[in-house]
Amino acid sequence: MTTEKLTVVLVHGAFAESASWSGVVERLQDRFIHVIAVANPLRSVPGDAAYLRDVIAGMNGTVVLVGHSYGGMVITEAAAGNDKVAGLVYVCAFAPAQGESAFELSNRFPGGTLGQTLTAYPVTTGGNELAIRPDAFHHQFAADVPPTQAALMSATQRPVTETALTAGLPTDAPAWKSIPSWFVFGDEDLTIPVPLHRFMANRAGARGVREVPGASHALSISQPEAVTASILEAVDAVVAQ
């Protein structure tokens, strides 16, 4: 296989948007790797995964799925039983087992402070949407980026439904059980506890684990080189198959 037959699909998480991958996209394109950053609906794990499966179905060749934060929930569900997906990269991301939710996993280990920074408001379709308060966004989500950039990220963040974060993974065959995975995360992540990252990477039998010193949860923005390096490890392994 060559990289001409491979697409890297980037899936953002809650409180972010597809442009958060810009630095990673630029570096992959410099390597002539086909890449697309998907707009994750952030409505529910089953619905978001169904949308991602539709995107993948329209592609030719093999796919490496990359998820950030809640996006890890989505790629784990969407890749289950999907023959097109040959690699998974978790970027400060959840890698759940059946029935595990983002909320439940976040509280399994100490160190996460996201809950106290959230604001909720009702939506007409039912339930609540959640967003990070502007006064808390920089420290909580992106402490290692300049304040002006964090303010822009806060203003453009995509809210997530409460249901998306509290519902468990539907599939009984999480993709990381059968598809090779790579993990990259910052050791100053305040949104997903660092011990949880290590636990999930170990449980998944990750092919590669990269722990970035001093890096926040907004790893694709603050450390695009490290994220790209992990993606390239996955790409190289898939191409070598």
N, C-alpha and C positions, 0 to 999 in steps of 0.2 A: 504494500500500500504506500502511496505518497500522500503528502498533505493536500494535494489537489482534490482528493476524495474524502477529505475530513473537514468538519465544521466544528468550531468551538462556540458553544451557546452559553452566554452569560446571563444569569438570572439574579436580579437584585432582590434584596430583602425588604423588610418593613422599614419605614422612615428614610428610605433612599429612593432612587429612581435610576433609569437605565444609563443616564449620563455619568453616574458614579463609576462606571467602568471605562471612562474615556482614556485614562492613562494606560490601562491594560490593553484596550483595543488598539491604540496607537502602536504599542510595542509588538503585539501579535501581527499586525499588518506589516510592520517593518520586516517581519520574518516570512512574509507572504503566506500567512495562515488565514484562511477564511474564518471570519468571526462575526457573530451577531449578538447584540445585547437586547434581550427580550424585555418588553414592558410587562412586568408581573402584576396581575390585577389586585393581589393582596386581599381577596375576598374570602377564600376558604381553601384549605389544602386540596380537597377533591376537585373543586372548580378550577383552581389555579393550575393544578397538575394536568387536568384535561386540556386546558388551553395550551400548555407547554407541549403536550403530546401532539396536538394539532400542528403546532409550529414544526416540530421534528418530522412529522409525517410528510410535510411538504418539501423536505430536504433530500438531496441525493447523497448517498455515501454514509460514512460513519460519523458519529457525533461524540464529542467530549462535553459533558454537561458540567458547568461551574455554577455553584450557588453560594450566595453571601447571606449569612444570618438566617432569617426565615426562608430564604430561597433554598437552603439545604433541605428543609421539609419538602419543598415542592419537587426538587430534582430526585429526591429519594422515592417519592411516590410515582412521578412521571416515568422514571427509568425502569420501574419494576416490570419485568417481562418484556422489555422493549429491546429488540435485537439490534436496533440501530445504535444504541448507546454502548460505547466500549470503554469509557472512563468517566470517573466522577472526581471533581475537585471541590472540596469544602473550604470556603474562605470565611473564617470566623463564623462558621455555619453549624446549624443543627444537623446531626445525622441520626435520626430517630429510629427506634424499633417500633413494631406494631403497637398501636395504642398510646404511644408517648406523644405528648404535645410539647410545643415550644415553652409554654408556661411551666409545665411540670418539670421538664428537663432543667430549665433555668434555676429552679429552686432545689435541685437535687444536691448542689454543692454551694458553699458560701462564695461570696465575691461579687455577685451580680447586684447592681443597684438600679436597674432600669425601672422597676415598678414605681418607685417613688418620684420619678421624673415625668410620668405619663399624665396626660389629660384626656378625658373621655367625653364624647358628645354623641347624642342619638342621631340615627339616620332614618329616613322615611321608610327604607326597606326593612327595617327592624334591627334591633340590637344597637351596639355602639361602635364607633370608630375610635382608634387610639392614635395619639401623636405625642411626640416629645415636646415638652414646653420649651419655648425659645430661650428662656433664661437658663435652662439646664442642658441644652443640646450640645454645646461645645464640650463641656467636661464629660458628659455621659457618653457621647457617641463618637466624637472626633477630637479628642484632647490634643493630638499631635499634628493638627493642621492649624494654620493661622486663624485668628479670630474672625477676620473678614470672610475667609472662605467658609468657616463653620456657620457664620450667619447666613450666607447664601444657601448652604446645604439645609439649614433649618427651614428657610423660607420655601424651599422647593421639595421638602420631604413629602413622601406619599404616605398618608395614614393607612393603617391596617385595621381590619375588623377584629373585634375581640374574639369572635368565633375562630378566626384563622389561627390565633395564638393559643387557644384553649382546647381545640379539638384534637384528638389523637390521630396518629398516622393510620389510614385505613388498611393499607395492604398488609398481608401476612408474609410478604416476601420483600422486605426492604432492599433496595437496589444494591446497597453496599455489601450485602451478603454474597452476591454473585458477580459483581462488577468491580474491577480494581479501583481503588480510591487513593486520593492524596489529600492531605490536610495542611492548611497554612493558617496561622492565627497569631495575634499579637499577645504578648505577655502582660499588657496593660488593658486588656479588654474588660470593660466594666458592664457590658451588656450580656454577654455569655461568659460565665465564670471560666477562668483558665483551667481549673481542674476538670471541668466538664469537657472542654476541648480535648484534653489528654485522654480522658476516659473514652470518649467516642472514637477517637483515632485508634486507640488500642483495641477497642471492641470490634471495629471494622477491619482490623488487620491491615491498616493503611500501608501502601507501598512506599510512601514518603510522608514525613511529617516535618514541617518547617515552623519553628516558633520564633517570631520576630521580636527582638528585645525593644522595649519601649513603645511598641505599636498599639494603637487603639483599635476599637471595633471597626472603624472606617478604613480598613486595611487597603482596599482597592484604590483609595484616593491618596492616602498618606504613604503607602509602600507599594506602588504598582510594580516595581522591579521584582520584589519578593513574590507577589502574587503571580506575575508572569512566569517566573522561574518554576513555580510549582505546576502551572498549566503546561509549560513546555516539557516538564518531566512526564506528564501524562500523555501528551501528544507523541513524544518520542517512543514511549512504551507501546502505544497503540499502533503507531506506524511500523514498529519492529515486529509486531505479531504476524 
